[in-house]
């Protein structure tokens, strides 16, 4: 679903789609909360986060998230975001007001910055919007693990060469 513009109100947001239609999503206490599902087909429990936006007149929930399948941040219905997996509320929530989080998220979606697993993945998208941080816990964990592995390898090699 490609959004052309939006209008944010206290109780709802109107998304103007590229087709010219308007999708009205109702906001409540869940709007602007960070939720996640576990990534599918990974060797570790990597979280795929998103931001709750709101629900339509049929009761379908929508989320803002960044995923390689879309190539950029998008607004997607729950079925597409969750991929049939259980959703969880993230432990770390934003200190920003709901309207600020929603506006920042919608602006990121409009910018359509290309997905990049290292520099602009799902976690970086959520952290930029909700915490003003460009970081990915998963990338930090993997790069930290690789660095530790390299240090161990070099240490063992140096130890063996010193004999």
mmCIF file of the C-alpha atoms, coordinates in Angstrom:
data_MODEL
# 
_entry.id   MODEL 
# 
loop_
_atom_site.group_PDB 
_atom_site.id 
_atom_site.type_symbol 
_atom_site.label_atom_id 
_atom_site.label_alt_id 
_atom_site.label_comp_id 
_atom_site.label_asym_id 
_atom_site.label_entity_id 
_atom_site.label_seq_id 
_atom_site.pdbx_PDB_ins_code 
_atom_site.Cartn_x 
_atom_site.Cartn_y 
_atom_site.Cartn_z 
_atom_site.occupancy 
_atom_site.B_iso_or_equiv 
_atom_site.pdbx_formal_charge 
_atom_site.auth_seq_id 
_atom_site.auth_comp_id 
_atom_site.auth_asym_id 
_atom_site.auth_atom_id 
_atom_site.pdbx_PDB_model_num 
ATOM 1   C CA . UNK A 1 1   ? 0.000   0.000   0.000  1.00 0.00 ? 1   UNK A CA 1 
ATOM 2   C CA . UNK A 1 2   ? 1.666   3.201   -1.154 1.00 0.00 ? 2   UNK A CA 1 
ATOM 3   C CA . UNK A 1 3   ? 0.827   6.399   0.696  1.00 0.00 ? 3   UNK A CA 1 
ATOM 4   C CA . UNK A 1 4   ? 1.048   9.759   -1.073 1.00 0.00 ? 4   UNK A CA 1 
ATOM 5   C CA . UNK A 1 5   ? 0.280   11.977  1.949  1.00 0.00 ? 5   UNK A CA 1 
ATOM 6   C CA . UNK A 1 6   ? -1.520  11.940  5.273  1.00 0.00 ? 6   UNK A CA 1 
ATOM 7   C CA . UNK A 1 7   ? -3.477  14.101  7.672  1.00 0.00 ? 7   UNK A CA 1 
ATOM 8   C CA . UNK A 1 8   ? -3.072  13.306  11.368 1.00 0.00 ? 8   UNK A CA 1 
ATOM 9   C CA . UNK A 1 9   ? -5.887  14.172  13.797 1.00 0.00 ? 9   UNK A CA 1 
ATOM 10  C CA . UNK A 1 10  ? -6.408  13.449  17.512 1.00 0.00 ? 10  UNK A CA 1 
ATOM 11  C CA . UNK A 1 11  ? -8.536  10.343  17.017 1.00 0.00 ? 11  UNK A CA 1 
ATOM 12  C CA . UNK A 1 12  ? -7.672  9.213   13.507 1.00 0.00 ? 12  UNK A CA 1 
ATOM 13  C CA . UNK A 1 13  ? -5.311  9.543   10.562 1.00 0.00 ? 13  UNK A CA 1 
ATOM 14  C CA . UNK A 1 14  ? -6.356  9.862   6.928  1.00 0.00 ? 14  UNK A CA 1 
ATOM 15  C CA . UNK A 1 15  ? -3.908  8.235   4.537  1.00 0.00 ? 15  UNK A CA 1 
ATOM 16  C CA . UNK A 1 16  ? -4.121  9.505   0.966  1.00 0.00 ? 16  UNK A CA 1 
ATOM 17  C CA . UNK A 1 17  ? -3.082  6.596   -1.197 1.00 0.00 ? 17  UNK A CA 1 
ATOM 18  C CA . UNK A 1 18  ? -1.377  6.841   -4.595 1.00 0.00 ? 18  UNK A CA 1 
ATOM 19  C CA . UNK A 1 19  ? -4.671  5.694   -6.162 1.00 0.00 ? 19  UNK A CA 1 
ATOM 20  C CA . UNK A 1 20  ? -6.366  8.795   -4.708 1.00 0.00 ? 20  UNK A CA 1 
ATOM 21  C CA . UNK A 1 21  ? -8.425  6.852   -2.176 1.00 0.00 ? 21  UNK A CA 1 
ATOM 22  C CA . UNK A 1 22  ? -8.367  7.783   1.480  1.00 0.00 ? 22  UNK A CA 1 
ATOM 23  C CA . UNK A 1 23  ? -7.828  5.123   4.118  1.00 0.00 ? 23  UNK A CA 1 
ATOM 24  C CA . UNK A 1 24  ? -9.042  6.318   7.523  1.00 0.00 ? 24  UNK A CA 1 
ATOM 25  C CA . UNK A 1 25  ? -7.424  4.597   10.483 1.00 0.00 ? 25  UNK A CA 1 
ATOM 26  C CA . UNK A 1 26  ? -8.742  5.075   13.997 1.00 0.00 ? 26  UNK A CA 1 
ATOM 27  C CA . UNK A 1 27  ? -6.263  5.631   16.814 1.00 0.00 ? 27  UNK A CA 1 
ATOM 28  C CA . UNK A 1 28  ? -6.433  4.355   20.382 1.00 0.00 ? 28  UNK A CA 1 
ATOM 29  C CA . UNK A 1 29  ? -4.126  3.569   23.311 1.00 0.00 ? 29  UNK A CA 1 
ATOM 30  C CA . UNK A 1 30  ? -2.223  1.009   21.189 1.00 0.00 ? 30  UNK A CA 1 
ATOM 31  C CA . UNK A 1 31  ? -1.390  3.525   18.454 1.00 0.00 ? 31  UNK A CA 1 
ATOM 32  C CA . UNK A 1 32  ? 2.334   4.427   18.443 1.00 0.00 ? 32  UNK A CA 1 
ATOM 33  C CA . UNK A 1 33  ? 3.289   1.379   20.543 1.00 0.00 ? 33  UNK A CA 1 
ATOM 34  C CA . UNK A 1 34  ? 6.229   -0.742  19.443 1.00 0.00 ? 34  UNK A CA 1 
ATOM 35  C CA . UNK A 1 35  ? 5.363   -4.377  18.810 1.00 0.00 ? 35  UNK A CA 1 
ATOM 36  C CA . UNK A 1 36  ? 7.329   -7.216  17.292 1.00 0.00 ? 36  UNK A CA 1 
ATOM 37  C CA . UNK A 1 37  ? 7.182   -10.743 15.995 1.00 0.00 ? 37  UNK A CA 1 
ATOM 38  C CA . UNK A 1 38  ? 10.095  -13.102 15.800 1.00 0.00 ? 38  UNK A CA 1 
ATOM 39  C CA . UNK A 1 39  ? 11.701  -13.293 12.380 1.00 0.00 ? 39  UNK A CA 1 
ATOM 40  C CA . UNK A 1 40  ? 10.993  -16.380 10.340 1.00 0.00 ? 40  UNK A CA 1 
ATOM 41  C CA . UNK A 1 41  ? 13.721  -18.844 9.277  1.00 0.00 ? 41  UNK A CA 1 
ATOM 42  C CA . UNK A 1 42  ? 16.519  -17.381 11.386 1.00 0.00 ? 42  UNK A CA 1 
ATOM 43  C CA . UNK A 1 43  ? 19.038  -19.214 13.544 1.00 0.00 ? 43  UNK A CA 1 
ATOM 44  C CA . UNK A 1 44  ? 18.425  -16.900 16.500 1.00 0.00 ? 44  UNK A CA 1 
ATOM 45  C CA . UNK A 1 45  ? 15.438  -15.133 18.051 1.00 0.00 ? 45  UNK A CA 1 
ATOM 46  C CA . UNK A 1 46  ? 15.722  -11.903 16.067 1.00 0.00 ? 46  UNK A CA 1 
ATOM 47  C CA . UNK A 1 47  ? 12.849  -9.492  16.598 1.00 0.00 ? 47  UNK A CA 1 
ATOM 48  C CA . UNK A 1 48  ? 11.081  -7.822  13.669 1.00 0.00 ? 48  UNK A CA 1 
ATOM 49  C CA . UNK A 1 49  ? 9.572   -4.639  15.163 1.00 0.00 ? 49  UNK A CA 1 
ATOM 50  C CA . UNK A 1 50  ? 6.908   -2.315  13.889 1.00 0.00 ? 50  UNK A CA 1 
ATOM 51  C CA . UNK A 1 51  ? 4.807   0.563   15.153 1.00 0.00 ? 51  UNK A CA 1 
ATOM 52  C CA . UNK A 1 52  ? 1.061   0.217   15.673 1.00 0.00 ? 52  UNK A CA 1 
ATOM 53  C CA . UNK A 1 53  ? -0.761  2.806   13.586 1.00 0.00 ? 53  UNK A CA 1 
ATOM 54  C CA . UNK A 1 54  ? -4.495  2.146   13.964 1.00 0.00 ? 54  UNK A CA 1 
ATOM 55  C CA . UNK A 1 55  ? -7.452  0.182   12.664 1.00 0.00 ? 55  UNK A CA 1 
ATOM 56  C CA . UNK A 1 56  ? -9.886  0.651   9.780  1.00 0.00 ? 56  UNK A CA 1 
ATOM 57  C CA . UNK A 1 57  ? -13.697 0.532   9.788  1.00 0.00 ? 57  UNK A CA 1 
ATOM 58  C CA . UNK A 1 58  ? -13.602 -3.263  9.412  1.00 0.00 ? 58  UNK A CA 1 
ATOM 59  C CA . UNK A 1 59  ? -11.394 -3.616  12.505 1.00 0.00 ? 59  UNK A CA 1 
ATOM 60  C CA . UNK A 1 60  ? -8.216  -4.490  10.583 1.00 0.00 ? 60  UNK A CA 1 
ATOM 61  C CA . UNK A 1 61  ? -5.079  -3.223  12.344 1.00 0.00 ? 61  UNK A CA 1 
ATOM 62  C CA . UNK A 1 62  ? -2.242  -1.505  10.453 1.00 0.00 ? 62  UNK A CA 1 
ATOM 63  C CA . UNK A 1 63  ? 1.445   -1.214  11.295 1.00 0.00 ? 63  UNK A CA 1 
ATOM 64  C CA . UNK A 1 64  ? 4.394   0.838   10.074 1.00 0.00 ? 64  UNK A CA 1 
ATOM 65  C CA . UNK A 1 65  ? 7.534   -1.212  9.501  1.00 0.00 ? 65  UNK A CA 1 
ATOM 66  C CA . UNK A 1 66  ? 10.541  -1.654  7.250  1.00 0.00 ? 66  UNK A CA 1 
ATOM 67  C CA . UNK A 1 67  ? 11.084  -5.031  5.597  1.00 0.00 ? 67  UNK A CA 1 
ATOM 68  C CA . UNK A 1 68  ? 13.346  -6.284  2.827  1.00 0.00 ? 68  UNK A CA 1 
ATOM 69  C CA . UNK A 1 69  ? 10.332  -7.749  0.984  1.00 0.00 ? 69  UNK A CA 1 
ATOM 70  C CA . UNK A 1 70  ? 8.987   -4.224  0.405  1.00 0.00 ? 70  UNK A CA 1 
ATOM 71  C CA . UNK A 1 71  ? 12.371  -2.563  -0.035 1.00 0.00 ? 71  UNK A CA 1 
ATOM 72  C CA . UNK A 1 72  ? 11.327  0.449   2.073  1.00 0.00 ? 72  UNK A CA 1 
ATOM 73  C CA . UNK A 1 73  ? 9.160   1.365   5.072  1.00 0.00 ? 73  UNK A CA 1 
ATOM 74  C CA . UNK A 1 74  ? 5.464   0.665   4.532  1.00 0.00 ? 74  UNK A CA 1 
ATOM 75  C CA . UNK A 1 75  ? 2.088   0.660   6.219  1.00 0.00 ? 75  UNK A CA 1 
ATOM 76  C CA . UNK A 1 76  ? 0.722   -2.856  6.197  1.00 0.00 ? 76  UNK A CA 1 
ATOM 77  C CA . UNK A 1 77  ? -2.291  -4.704  7.557  1.00 0.00 ? 77  UNK A CA 1 
ATOM 78  C CA . UNK A 1 78  ? -1.700  -7.040  10.489 1.00 0.00 ? 78  UNK A CA 1 
ATOM 79  C CA . UNK A 1 79  ? -1.819  -10.189 8.366  1.00 0.00 ? 79  UNK A CA 1 
ATOM 80  C CA . UNK A 1 80  ? 1.123   -9.001  6.269  1.00 0.00 ? 80  UNK A CA 1 
ATOM 81  C CA . UNK A 1 81  ? 3.087   -7.586  9.188  1.00 0.00 ? 81  UNK A CA 1 
ATOM 82  C CA . UNK A 1 82  ? 2.642   -10.574 11.512 1.00 0.00 ? 82  UNK A CA 1 
ATOM 83  C CA . UNK A 1 83  ? 2.912   -13.269 8.812  1.00 0.00 ? 83  UNK A CA 1 
ATOM 84  C CA . UNK A 1 84  ? 0.708   -15.409 11.030 1.00 0.00 ? 84  UNK A CA 1 
ATOM 85  C CA . UNK A 1 85  ? 3.068   -15.163 13.999 1.00 0.00 ? 85  UNK A CA 1 
ATOM 86  C CA . UNK A 1 86  ? 2.164   -13.925 17.466 1.00 0.00 ? 86  UNK A CA 1 
ATOM 87  C CA . UNK A 1 87  ? 2.831   -10.250 18.157 1.00 0.00 ? 87  UNK A CA 1 
ATOM 88  C CA . UNK A 1 88  ? 4.428   -9.056  21.377 1.00 0.00 ? 88  UNK A CA 1 
ATOM 89  C CA . UNK A 1 89  ? 4.675   -5.619  22.966 1.00 0.00 ? 89  UNK A CA 1 
ATOM 90  C CA . UNK A 1 90  ? 8.285   -4.431  23.083 1.00 0.00 ? 90  UNK A CA 1 
ATOM 91  C CA . UNK A 1 91  ? 9.859   -3.833  26.487 1.00 0.00 ? 91  UNK A CA 1 
ATOM 92  C CA . UNK A 1 92  ? 11.350  -0.500  25.423 1.00 0.00 ? 92  UNK A CA 1 
ATOM 93  C CA . UNK A 1 93  ? 8.690   2.023   24.429 1.00 0.00 ? 93  UNK A CA 1 
ATOM 94  C CA . UNK A 1 94  ? 9.243   5.593   23.285 1.00 0.00 ? 94  UNK A CA 1 
ATOM 95  C CA . UNK A 1 95  ? 9.140   8.585   25.583 1.00 0.00 ? 95  UNK A CA 1 
ATOM 96  C CA . UNK A 1 96  ? 7.710   10.719  22.756 1.00 0.00 ? 96  UNK A CA 1 
ATOM 97  C CA . UNK A 1 97  ? 4.026   11.600  22.695 1.00 0.00 ? 97  UNK A CA 1 
ATOM 98  C CA . UNK A 1 98  ? 1.810   9.458   20.470 1.00 0.00 ? 98  UNK A CA 1 
ATOM 99  C CA . UNK A 1 99  ? 1.325   12.228  17.895 1.00 0.00 ? 99  UNK A CA 1 
ATOM 100 C CA . UNK A 1 100 ? 5.101   12.742  17.581 1.00 0.00 ? 100 UNK A CA 1 
ATOM 101 C CA . UNK A 1 101 ? 5.772   9.027   17.058 1.00 0.00 ? 101 UNK A CA 1 
ATOM 102 C CA . UNK A 1 102 ? 3.007   8.718   14.474 1.00 0.00 ? 102 UNK A CA 1 
ATOM 103 C CA . UNK A 1 103 ? 4.141   11.828  12.592 1.00 0.00 ? 103 UNK A CA 1 
ATOM 104 C CA . UNK A 1 104 ? 7.792   10.706  12.594 1.00 0.00 ? 104 UNK A CA 1 
ATOM 105 C CA . UNK A 1 105 ? 6.784   7.224   11.397 1.00 0.00 ? 105 UNK A CA 1 
ATOM 106 C CA . UNK A 1 106 ? 4.527   8.522   8.653  1.00 0.00 ? 106 UNK A CA 1 
ATOM 107 C CA . UNK A 1 107 ? 7.280   10.874  7.461  1.00 0.00 ? 107 UNK A CA 1 
ATOM 108 C CA . UNK A 1 108 ? 9.747   7.953   7.303  1.00 0.00 ? 108 UNK A CA 1 
ATOM 109 C CA . UNK A 1 109 ? 7.228   5.994   5.226  1.00 0.00 ? 109 UNK A CA 1 
ATOM 110 C CA . UNK A 1 110 ? 6.799   8.971   2.873  1.00 0.00 ? 110 UNK A CA 1 
ATOM 111 C CA . UNK A 1 111 ? 10.568  9.353   2.448  1.00 0.00 ? 111 UNK A CA 1 
ATOM 112 C CA . UNK A 1 112 ? 10.664  5.765   1.120  1.00 0.00 ? 112 UNK A CA 1 
ATOM 113 C CA . UNK A 1 113 ? 14.344  5.374   1.980  1.00 0.00 ? 113 UNK A CA 1 
ATOM 114 C CA . UNK A 1 114 ? 15.579  2.034   0.577  1.00 0.00 ? 114 UNK A CA 1 
ATOM 115 C CA . UNK A 1 115 ? 15.844  -0.930  2.936  1.00 0.00 ? 115 UNK A CA 1 
ATOM 116 C CA . UNK A 1 116 ? 19.412  -1.920  3.807  1.00 0.00 ? 116 UNK A CA 1 
ATOM 117 C CA . UNK A 1 117 ? 20.058  -4.824  6.175  1.00 0.00 ? 117 UNK A CA 1 
ATOM 118 C CA . UNK A 1 118 ? 23.082  -3.041  7.702  1.00 0.00 ? 118 UNK A CA 1 
ATOM 119 C CA . UNK A 1 119 ? 22.175  0.670   7.617  1.00 0.00 ? 119 UNK A CA 1 
ATOM 120 C CA . UNK A 1 120 ? 18.363  0.873   7.442  1.00 0.00 ? 120 UNK A CA 1 
ATOM 121 C CA . UNK A 1 121 ? 16.629  -2.302  8.538  1.00 0.00 ? 121 UNK A CA 1 
ATOM 122 C CA . UNK A 1 122 ? 13.444  -2.836  10.554 1.00 0.00 ? 122 UNK A CA 1 
ATOM 123 C CA . UNK A 1 123 ? 15.095  -2.143  13.903 1.00 0.00 ? 123 UNK A CA 1 
ATOM 124 C CA . UNK A 1 124 ? 16.822  1.017   12.681 1.00 0.00 ? 124 UNK A CA 1 
ATOM 125 C CA . UNK A 1 125 ? 13.501  2.288   11.284 1.00 0.00 ? 125 UNK A CA 1 
ATOM 126 C CA . UNK A 1 126 ? 11.729  1.828   14.638 1.00 0.00 ? 126 UNK A CA 1 
ATOM 127 C CA . UNK A 1 127 ? 14.654  3.207   16.662 1.00 0.00 ? 127 UNK A CA 1 
ATOM 128 C CA . UNK A 1 128 ? 14.895  6.313   14.448 1.00 0.00 ? 128 UNK A CA 1 
ATOM 129 C CA . UNK A 1 129 ? 11.176  7.006   14.803 1.00 0.00 ? 129 UNK A CA 1 
ATOM 130 C CA . UNK A 1 130 ? 10.741  6.168   18.473 1.00 0.00 ? 130 UNK A CA 1 
ATOM 131 C CA . UNK A 1 131 ? 14.117  6.901   20.067 1.00 0.00 ? 131 UNK A CA 1 
ATOM 132 C CA . UNK A 1 132 ? 15.952  9.150   17.573 1.00 0.00 ? 132 UNK A CA 1 
ATOM 133 C CA . UNK A 1 133 ? 18.696  6.502   17.336 1.00 0.00 ? 133 UNK A CA 1 
ATOM 134 C CA . UNK A 1 134 ? 20.047  4.881   14.189 1.00 0.00 ? 134 UNK A CA 1 
ATOM 135 C CA . UNK A 1 135 ? 20.890  1.499   15.652 1.00 0.00 ? 135 UNK A CA 1 
ATOM 136 C CA . UNK A 1 136 ? 19.999  -2.120  15.164 1.00 0.00 ? 136 UNK A CA 1 
ATOM 137 C CA . UNK A 1 137 ? 20.336  -4.478  18.097 1.00 0.00 ? 137 UNK A CA 1 
ATOM 138 C CA . UNK A 1 138 ? 20.555  -7.474  15.762 1.00 0.00 ? 138 UNK A CA 1 
ATOM 139 C CA . UNK A 1 139 ? 23.380  -5.951  13.676 1.00 0.00 ? 139 UNK A CA 1 
ATOM 140 C CA . UNK A 1 140 ? 25.226  -4.910  16.842 1.00 0.00 ? 140 UNK A CA 1 
ATOM 141 C CA . UNK A 1 141 ? 24.889  -8.443  18.237 1.00 0.00 ? 141 UNK A CA 1 
ATOM 142 C CA . UNK A 1 142 ? 26.095  -10.062 15.021 1.00 0.00 ? 142 UNK A CA 1 
ATOM 143 C CA . UNK A 1 143 ? 28.997  -7.648  14.470 1.00 0.00 ? 143 UNK A CA 1 
ATOM 144 C CA . UNK A 1 144 ? 29.971  -7.937  18.142 1.00 0.00 ? 144 UNK A CA 1 
ATOM 145 C CA . UNK A 1 145 ? 29.947  -11.718 17.841 1.00 0.00 ? 145 UNK A CA 1 
ATOM 146 C CA . UNK A 1 146 ? 32.016  -11.586 14.655 1.00 0.00 ? 146 UNK A CA 1 
ATOM 147 C CA . UNK A 1 147 ? 34.518  -9.231  16.287 1.00 0.00 ? 147 UNK A CA 1 
ATOM 148 C CA . UNK A 1 148 ? 34.810  -11.490 19.337 1.00 0.00 ? 148 UNK A CA 1 
ATOM 149 C CA . UNK A 1 149 ? 35.283  -14.509 17.073 1.00 0.00 ? 149 UNK A CA 1 
ATOM 150 C CA . UNK A 1 150 ? 38.006  -12.719 15.125 1.00 0.00 ? 150 UNK A CA 1 
ATOM 151 C CA . UNK A 1 151 ? 39.790  -11.733 18.345 1.00 0.00 ? 151 UNK A CA 1 
ATOM 152 C CA . UNK A 1 152 ? 39.635  -15.299 19.630 1.00 0.00 ? 152 UNK A CA 1 
ATOM 153 C CA . UNK A 1 153 ? 40.930  -16.634 16.311 1.00 0.00 ? 153 UNK A CA 1 
ATOM 154 C CA . UNK A 1 154 ? 43.825  -14.144 16.268 1.00 0.00 ? 154 UNK A CA 1 
ATOM 155 C CA . UNK A 1 155 ? 44.575  -14.835 19.930 1.00 0.00 ? 155 UNK A CA 1 
ATOM 156 C CA . UNK A 1 156 ? 44.719  -18.593 19.383 1.00 0.00 ? 156 UNK A CA 1 
ATOM 157 C CA . UNK A 1 157 ? 46.842  -18.104 16.275 1.00 0.00 ? 157 UNK A CA 1 
ATOM 158 C CA . UNK A 1 158 ? 49.242  -15.802 18.142 1.00 0.00 ? 158 UNK A CA 1 
ATOM 159 C CA . UNK A 1 159 ? 49.429  -18.255 21.064 1.00 0.00 ? 159 UNK A CA 1 
ATOM 160 C CA . UNK A 1 160 ? 50.194  -21.158 18.726 1.00 0.00 ? 160 UNK A CA 1 
ATOM 161 C CA . UNK A 1 161 ? 52.822  -19.139 16.872 1.00 0.00 ? 161 UNK A CA 1 
ATOM 162 C CA . UNK A 1 162 ? 54.552  -18.226 20.147 1.00 0.00 ? 162 UNK A CA 1 
ATOM 163 C CA . UNK A 1 163 ? 55.349  -21.866 20.938 1.00 0.00 ? 163 UNK A CA 1 
# 
